[in-house]
């Protein structure tokens, strides 16, 4: 298969920008661009088996084993986005929160349709993993403040990295939002902006641990229970939608260790009620327009990914002949 590094770089940039915004998951972007399962299976390759691949085939064999032609441009895109595009997303989150959340609400809602259509024929017992995904999406944020009870600051950052990166691999589960509910979002983003190597290294250690564990679990689930796993992921996505609903009122919160507000409970409103409550414009036209733009972007990306996969399948059949 011929790689397109620029395309992979742009997909990585999209993942990085999404991961920077609380409520949105880079895993969602990976899924709708058609690289999700390859990403999970590639990450899983990092382990003891890589040493065997190096002994058998040298650096070339190691590169193939780790799928570096796929991974390097993707990770470059994520890294560049986190220190550039993500800053724009964070500025928009403060300057135009309703418009940004409207865009991502449309994007994630359309992603749920993409995931729902991706599996094999639906079975009645798929209700179980679907409900589990919905409940986990609802419960996870409320459990995150418990991480702070560990006490040791270094261990807290490592645990946060492990949890956040695992969440980022799941479509619909926002690692950034979980960091926000831990009270560590500002700390981690501030460390990235200021290149605080101490915090970055601890967080990175957690990310490595989280990737090693979660990628193997997800790869095994997708291989053994593909349809049910997709329903679980669909539950995560649908369960995350309330977090992105633009018109809402914060009912309960607590303060994190750095004084940052950690949201605990919201009341979801109609645009008219939001305008009355806040005295500000609900920006209905702009929000709905960007919801549609986000949804259409998902449709376009998914069609492009499907066309690319179809060409790849055709090419493979031609080679087999």
Buried (B, 14 or more C-beta within 10 A) or exposed (E): EEEEBEBBBBBBBBBBBBBBBBBBBBBBBBBBBBBBBBBBBBBBBBEEEBEEBBEEEEEEBBBEBBBBBBBBBBBBBBEBBBEEBBBEBBEBBEEBEBBBBBBBBBBBBBBBBBBBEBBEEEEEEBEEBBBBBBEBBBEBBEEBBEBBEEEEEEEBBBBBBBBBBBBBBBBBBBBBBBBBBBBBBBBBBEBBEEEBEEBBBBBBBBBBBBBBEBBBBBBEBBEEEBBBBBBBBBBBBBBBBBBBBBBBEEEEEEEBEEEBEBBBEBEEBEBEBBBEBEEEEBBBEBBBBBBBEBBEBBEEBBEBBEEBEEEEEEEEEEEEE
